[in-house]
Amino acid sequence: MIATVYVVFADAAEAERIAETVVEAGLAACANIMAPCRSIYRWQGKVERAEEVPVLFKTVRTEALITRIAQLHSYDVPAAVAWPITGSHPAYAEWVEAETLA
């Protein structure tokens, strides 16, 4: 089953570097680097604010992708979550599968 994996990064350079690495490795068929967003979150007992860069990855290798992103990510606890795709254009699903199946 294909999935979209949502991850936020500290900045655009990190997002691009990791996106290129996992696409080249065949862990993701595509990565959409989005505009910076403002994040407000609780970390170690304090409310923090940061500008982050969200990225949407398309894959069938969800666990391997999240594991690799965590290895490369600058955060101690990277936000990396998978959303299963329950419906899509058949050709799109075939493309994601073809680009990410090992």
Phi, psi and omega in degrees: 000137178281156180215157168255130178251123181261128180219141171250145182238161182295327180200173184295324181296316178295317179301313181293317180299313182288321178301313180296320180299313184283330175290315178300326181279355180078016177276338176222143177281331187200153173225125176259110178273121186264174178292153177305149177232161175263128178245137173237122187209160176265129179219121179053045174083001181236150173275123182247160174228140179204153169267128181229167180242112178279147178226138174251121178255143176250130187199165163245357182253057189304306184296316180296320179296311181298319178299315181292318178300316180299324178294326184268342189286147179280343181277147173296322181230084181290139174282106179221109183229148181253138174245112179295142178266115183266351177201141178197168173297131183306320181295325177296312179300318178298319179296313179300314180298316182296325183276344186236352178285132182280000000 
